[in-house]
Amino acid sequence: MSGSGAKGAAAAAAAEREEFVGFFPQIVRDLTEGGLGHPEVGDAVARLKEVRKARGAGAAAGPGLPAARSSLPAPLCPQVLEYNAPGGKCNRGLTVLAAFRELASPGQQDPESLRCALAVGWCIELFQAFFLVADDIMDASLTRRGQLCWYKKVSRAPASPSRRFTSGLGRFWMFDGTWISDCSLSSWASCQTRTLPSDSARSRTGAWTAYQTELGQMLDLITAPVSQVDLNRFSEQRYKAIVKYKTAFYSFYLPVAAAMYMTGIDSKEEHDNAKAILLEMGEFFQIQDDYLDCFGDPELTGKVGTDIQDNKCSWLVVECLRRVTPDQRRILEENYGCKEPEKVAKVKELYETLGMRAAFQEYEESSYQRLQELIEKHTNRLPQEIFLGLAQKIYKRQK
């Protein structure tokens, strides 16, 4: 691409992002104001306010519940959305918009259809926000997107790792995240029903993808339980299953599938073709994420990596286990999944000794080439530009 062409593409991408981000306040209004007139919803909000007010005034907390959090917005309050949804790269939402424009005929690109494409894009971004909130709690992370994690922001004192699933405070944090997810799915169903009322399977796609992603989350948890390091669990097969369900479906297939459905492309053959490319792309993306968790610059990634401390089944440890000697494996067994900085440093030192930086760079090149081949093979009827644009966006990324 020529210099002027590259500048034009960058300007178009910036304009599309500005359009997408500019639609977010409307999403917040739709989700936080639309239901307040309903008597049952109003009663629920009023009751929650009463409970929090009483507890804030010194009322005794119920069994298992922490003291009141004065900074916690009530459910259906915009702060939960405004803190957690914006601030990222918005790749998933922008993919919906770009794919819709690529696939839609001129007659399909009316203002209402474009509005629905923007809304569906934000549905997926909200879905992403829910999983980030949940991930940060489960991993006891400190920062996300360059700011305090939500549970750190709203709590007076963080829960200890041993209590992060059982404390009442944790339940409130998870409630915030679950509400974001519910907003995403209900908005998805609403938009899909308005644009494509003839096929309920289309509007079920969001719920089905949510289920698959939750399966991936659960597989991730049971593979790497807190304080139970078992390197035998970290197989390539298990890793690929976690990535497929936890990341690839909702991050790559769902945005493109949404645009396909919105433009009337619903044949199994075409969706299978898209899936063959996009699930592979999702694995590529997650392996990059695993690498950046260890070797990335927190100033660029916006978070401090904790995969080693959290006993995660990451690409680095799986590949490391394929290369280690018995003595090196003992180093992993003694130090992986530990919080102490000196033990984390020993794992990173082992990664360096085994040449994991070079191994990743080799993987990135070969995987990117494979993506090009898959795109060539599976886009007889679908525009290649959708998939090439996605691949180029994540290739060599630093955050």
C-alpha positions, 0 to 999 in steps of 0.5 A: 500500500502506498503512503497516501493509501496507508494514510487514507486507510488510517483516517478511515479507521479513525473515523469509524472508531470515532463513530463507534465510540460516539454511539456508546452514550446512547447504549448507556441511556438505552440500558439504564433508563429504558427499564426504570419505568417498569414497576417491578424494576423500579421496586427492585432498584428502590429496595437495593437502595434501601439496603445499601443505605441501611448498611451504609448507616451502620446496620449489621451486615447479613451472614457472609456479607461485607460492610457496605460499599459506598462507591458501588453504583446501584444496578442499572446505574451507568457507572458500571458500564462507563467504567468497564466497557470503554477504554479498550481497542474495541476490536470486536465491536468495530469488526461488526461495523466493518463486516456489516459495511462490507457485506451489506448491499446499498439498500441494507445500509439505511440509518436504522440498520446501521444503528443496529450494527453499532448496537450489536457491536456494543453488545459484544463489547459489553460481553467482553467487559463482563468476562474481563470483570470476572477474569480480574476477580478470579485472577486477583488482578490489579489493573485493567486497561491502564486503571484499577480493576473494577473490584479494586475500584469499588471495594474498601479492601480486596478479598484475599485469594482464598476468599475471592469466590465465597465472600459476599463482596465477591458476589457483588462484584460478580453481580456487577459483571453478570448485569453487564452480560445480561445487558449485552444479551438482552440488547443482542436479542432486541436488535436481532429480532428487529432486523431479522424476525424470521429466524430465532436461531439468529437471535440465539447466537449470542446466548449460545456463544455466551454458553460456550465462553462460560464452558471455556472459563470453567475449563480454564479454572479446573485446569489451573485451580488455585494452590494446586499446581499439576503440570500434567494438566497443561497439555496442548490439547487442553490448551487448545480447548480452553482457547477455542471456547474461552476466546475464539468464539466470542472474540472472532467468530461472533462479530463476523457472524452477527454481521453475516446474519444482519445482512441475510447470510445464514447458510451453514456452509458460509458460517462454517467457512467463516468459523474455519478462519476465525477460530484459528485466528482466535487461537493466534490472538490468545497465544499473543496474549499469553506471550504479552502477559509475560513479556509485554510492556504494562505501559502498552498492555494496560495490565500487569501480567499474572499468568505465572502466579495464577497457575494458568495453562498458558501457551508459554508453559505448555511449550516450555514443558515440551522443551524442558529437561527433568531438572528444568521441569523441577524448577517449574514444579517448585516455582510455577503458580507461586506469588513470591516475586523471586519464584516468578522470576525463576520461571521467567528466567527458565523461559529465557533459557529455553528461548521462548521469545524466539519460539513465539516469534517463529510461531507468529510468522508461521501462524500468520502464513497459515491464516493467509492460506485459510483465508484464500481457501474459505472465502469463495463467496465471502469478501477476503477483506474482512478476514485480511483486515482482522489478521493484519490488525492483530499481527505483531500487536504489542497490546 
